[in-house]
Amino acid sequence: MTVDPQLLNAAAVDYVNDILQMEGVALQDIANAVGTPTYAYSAASLRSQYQLLYSALGALPHRLHYAVKANSTLAVLKLFADLGAGFDIVSGGELSRVLAIGGDPAHVVFSGVGKTVAEIDFALKTGIECFNVESASELARISQRAELLGKVAPIALRINPNVDPKTHPYISTGLKENKFGILQEAALPLYQQAAADPNLNVRGVACHIGSQIHDPEPLFDALEQLLALVDELSGHGISLTDIDLGGGFGVTYEAEPAFDIEAWGEQISKTLCDRGLHLSIEPGRFLTANAGVLLTRVEYLKPAVLESGSDETVDSKNFAVVDAAMNDLLRPSLYQSWHGILPATTKTHGDPLCWDIVGPICESGDWLAKDRMLSIQEGDLLAILSAGAYGSTLSSNYNTRNRAAEVLVSGDAYKVVRRRETLQDQLSTEIS
Ligand SMILES: *Cc1c(COP(=O)(O)O)cnc(C)c1O
């Protein structure tokens, strides 16, 4: 079977003597030992993506705040913390994860439109770096809670710069019609209010315009707007020290052009070099998406029905029913997103056919890939590529399915970093 080389370029896997490997480990060995479905992540790939992004910003004072929601598995967080990453969180639960791996709360920024009192109190007591505030009401609430707890809350306003990131509408966040951030026009009075508030320490300005962005222009536009605001505030005696440009750097799933990180970094460095601002970025997908695969086994083949005496199919398709489903990897169902599929071995049987790869869940939306040329048999192992971001974190127990195991591959070894969930785990929270 021939394999599209473009798929192998993007993903952290490769064939060695016909066997699909991640670093030095055959994926079939992981599946045989741990079962399926299982997520596997390459530590080398996670590290190299981090380093690529970090070094693109050169000598500019900067920190990467890894967006925990992309992949919140503790071993992944620990790997990034060891590289010097801070964290961008969107819930108290994510803060608990950062603390669980010994992450430094002084490098945690807290985004999200719906921070609860309990979450704000937790973050204030923990001593996080900054609240990225998304509304006037949230600002008032943070001030109240800080006063009550005898703390001073570090804040930035998340500005909605109203630029189009030219991405999928579900993952665009920086347009007026999106629920995120504060419109630029409303920012000045809020900053003035915050600067006069003894419970608040005004540190910076933040934005995050969307996800899976390939054209850097909207990111530059957003930066220009933020800098204009920084200047306007400075004219009013409010001087900011921090600027947070959010995440959203796009990755290659199918044939999308790679985001040119180096050119982006040069442009950002040029724009910010003499501004005296500390820069944060909040990458999620870029660091983890292509470092991960989801391993799944073919349970049943349901070939299209042939009209008797003819080669024509009767309006039906070839379905391969696998043991992973939309509860394990929701992206295809939620965003119609495309993931590469590779067989664990190219020593395969017969001519390729066009298959839809579907899960066992009772929903027609439960599909993982459509119209793929593959030669597969029941029992074969498949790797669903680019599954390291918004994969395990979007998983659920729908159909009372246990969540998948996860392994971290490093060199010739791998470690189970999340055991497969059990039915006992699931039932333990309930009574009848
Ligand atoms: C989701 C999110 C990110 C990360 O987005 P990616 O597209 O995964 O890089 C960064 N910042 C905020 C505020 C987010 O909500």
The ligand as a Gaussian input file, in Angstrom:
#p B3LYP/6-31G(d) Opt

LIG

0 1
 C       -8.149000      27.879000      23.427000
 C       -7.359000      29.057000      23.790000
 C       -6.010000      29.137000      23.421000
 C       -5.311000      28.093000      22.599000
 O       -5.762000      28.037000      21.292000
 P       -4.986000      27.116000      20.221000
 O       -5.715000      27.325000      18.967000
 O       -5.071000      25.718000      20.716000
 O       -3.571000      27.604000      20.164000
 C       -5.298000      30.242000      23.844000
 N       -5.879000      31.227000      24.579000
 C       -7.177000      31.179000      24.931000
 C       -7.758000      32.288000      25.729000
 C       -7.958000      30.105000      24.555000
 O       -9.244000      30.067000      24.898000

